[in-house]
Amino acid sequence: MQLASSGLQPKGHMVSIGNKIRELRAASGLTLQQVAEGAGCTAAYISQIEHDKVSPSIASLKKIAQVFGVRIVDFFLDERTDGDLVFAPQDWPVVSMPGWSAHIRQMVPSIATKIMQPFMTEIAPGGGCHESYSHQGEEFGLVLEGELTLQVGGEEHRVPAGHSFYHSSLQPHAWVNNGQKPCRVIWVVTPPSW
């Protein structure tokens, strides 16, 4: 995967969302129809997700995660141990959402016992999460390069390099890179809910 015209190269291992959902469904003994009913969609749509034929929205993934009692990020992570203190960038799991033109890496491999969830997010020009979503918790971010356009509670905020932001995740929010060059952001969500 390469982000169009950004020059950003993903690092780390990309986990198939579909495979993880299929594994969770098999482990829980649920049928496609049962997962679909719990998530408010069709069995055909769940099947397409499991076979990586469609890229589900964050809202769809949140509903599917609730069916299994997991977080969205659990769809992206391999099983990891929780004892390390220092994490090299090559060990940060890739948790990028298809269609966002953003390369997202969780900066701590396992968040099972953590109260914060840090990400390094590299957003190509025009990329980002264009669909608002909300969840429990709060978010902090520091823009390292470029400029982020952050929409929170219906208001748009421009966040240039060197500036930070902080908001309640309960407010509907979205983010995009409307600039001409890549945007890099360190993002921290608490509690881990993504």
C-alpha positions in Angstrom: 0.0 0.0 0.0 1.3 3.4 -0.9 -0.5 6.6 -0.2 -1.2 8.4 -3.5 1.2 11.2 -4.3 2.3 11.5 -0.7 5.5 9.5 -0.8 4.5 8.0 2.5 5.5 4.3 2.8 3.7 2.2 5.4 5.8 0.4 8.0 4.7 -2.6 10.0 2.3 -5.4 9.2 -1.2 -4.7 7.9 -3.8 -7.1 9.3 -6.8 -8.0 7.3 -10.0 -6.6 8.9 -12.0 -9.3 7.2 -9.9 -12.1 8.6 -10.1 -10.8 12.1 -13.9 -10.4 11.9 -14.2 -13.9 10.5 -12.0 -15.3 13.3 -14.1 -13.5 15.9 -17.3 -14.7 14.4 -16.0 -18.3 14.4 -14.7 -18.1 17.9 -18.1 -16.7 19.2 -20.1 -19.3 17.2 -22.2 -16.6 15.5 -23.6 -16.9 12.0 -23.3 -14.1 9.4 -27.0 -13.4 9.9 -26.5 -13.0 13.7 -23.6 -10.6 13.3 -25.5 -8.7 10.7 -28.6 -8.4 12.9 -26.5 -7.2 15.8 -24.7 -4.6 13.6 -27.8 -3.4 11.8 -26.7 -4.5 8.3 -27.1 -7.4 5.9 -25.4 -10.8 6.0 -24.1 -10.1 2.5 -22.4 -7.0 3.7 -20.7 -8.8 6.6 -19.6 -11.5 4.1 -18.1 -8.8 1.8 -16.2 -7.3 4.7 -14.9 -10.8 5.8 -13.6 -11.3 2.2 -12.1 -7.8 2.1 -14.4 -6.9 -0.9 -15.6 -3.7 0.8 -14.1 -1.1 3.1 -16.5 -0.6 6.0 -16.9 2.9 7.6 -15.8 3.6 11.1 -19.5 3.6 12.1 -20.0 0.1 10.7 -16.9 -1.2 12.3 -18.0 0.2 15.7 -21.4 -1.6 15.4 -19.6 -4.9 14.4 -17.1 -4.5 17.3 -20.0 -4.1 19.7 -21.5 -7.4 18.6 -18.2 -9.1 19.6 -17.6 -7.0 22.7 -14.3 -5.7 21.3 -12.9 -2.3 20.2 -12.4 -1.3 16.6 -8.6 -1.5 17.0 -8.8 -5.2 17.9 -9.7 -5.9 14.2 -6.2 -4.6 13.3 -3.9 -6.0 16.0 -2.0 -9.3 16.2 -1.9 -10.9 19.6 0.9 -9.1 21.6 2.5 -9.3 25.0 2.1 -6.4 27.3 5.4 -6.2 29.1 7.6 -3.9 27.0 8.3 -0.3 27.9 10.0 1.0 24.7 8.6 0.5 21.2 10.5 1.0 17.9 8.5 2.4 15.0 8.8 -0.9 13.0 6.9 -2.6 15.9 3.9 -0.1 15.8 0.9 -2.0 14.3 -0.7 -0.6 11.2 -4.4 0.2 11.9 -5.1 2.3 8.8 -8.7 2.5 7.5 -9.1 1.7 3.8 -10.2 4.7 1.8 -8.9 7.3 4.2 -5.5 8.0 2.4 -4.0 8.0 5.9 -1.3 5.7 7.3 -2.2 5.1 11.0 0.1 3.2 13.4 -0.7 2.5 17.0 2.5 3.6 18.9 2.0 1.0 21.6 1.6 -2.6 20.3 -0.8 -3.8 23.0 -3.4 -1.5 24.7 -5.2 -4.2 26.6 -4.3 -2.8 30.0 -3.6 0.8 29.0 -5.8 3.9 29.6 -4.4 5.8 26.6 -4.1 4.9 23.0 -1.4 6.8 21.0 -1.3 6.9 17.2 1.1 8.3 14.6 -1.1 9.4 11.8 0.3 10.4 8.4 -2.4 11.9 6.1 -1.9 12.3 2.4 -3.3 15.5 0.8 -7.1 15.2 0.5 -7.0 12.2 2.9 -8.7 11.8 6.2 -11.9 10.7 7.9 -14.6 12.6 6.0 -17.4 11.0 7.9 -18.1 12.2 11.5 -18.2 9.7 14.3 -18.2 9.8 18.1 -17.3 7.6 21.0 -16.6 7.7 24.7 -13.5 9.6 25.9 -11.3 12.4 25.0 -8.6 13.1 22.3 -5.4 15.1 22.2 -3.3 15.7 19.1 -0.1 17.5 18.1 0.4 18.3 14.4 4.1 17.7 13.6 4.0 18.6 9.9 1.4 20.1 7.5 -2.0 21.3 8.6 -5.0 19.3 9.9 -8.6 20.4 9.4 -10.5 19.2 12.4 -14.3 19.2 12.6 -15.7 18.9 16.1 -19.4 19.5 17.0 -20.1 21.0 13.6 -17.3 23.6 13.8 -14.2 23.5 11.6 -10.8 24.2 13.1 -7.4 24.6 11.2 -4.5 23.1 13.2 -1.1 24.0 11.7 2.2 22.3 12.5 3.4 22.9 16.1 -0.2 23.4 17.4 -2.2 21.0 19.5 -5.8 20.2 20.0 -8.0 18.6 22.7 -11.7 17.7 22.6 -14.4 15.4 23.9 -14.8 12.3 21.7 -18.5 12.4 22.5 -18.9 15.3 20.1 -19.2 14.1 16.4 -15.8 14.7 14.9 -13.9 14.2 11.6 -10.5 15.2 10.3 -9.0 15.8 6.8 -5.8 17.1 5.2 -6.9 19.9 2.9 -3.3 21.0 2.3 -0.9 20.3 -0.6 1.6 18.2 1.4 1.3 15.3 3.9 0.2 16.0 7.4 1.7 14.1 10.4 -0.1 14.0 13.7 0.6 12.3 17.1 -2.9 11.5 18.4 -3.8 10.2 21.8 -7.3 8.8 22.6 -8.4 7.9 26.2 -9.8 5.5 27.1 -8.7 3.2 24.2 -11.9 2.9 22.2 -10.9 3.1 18.6 
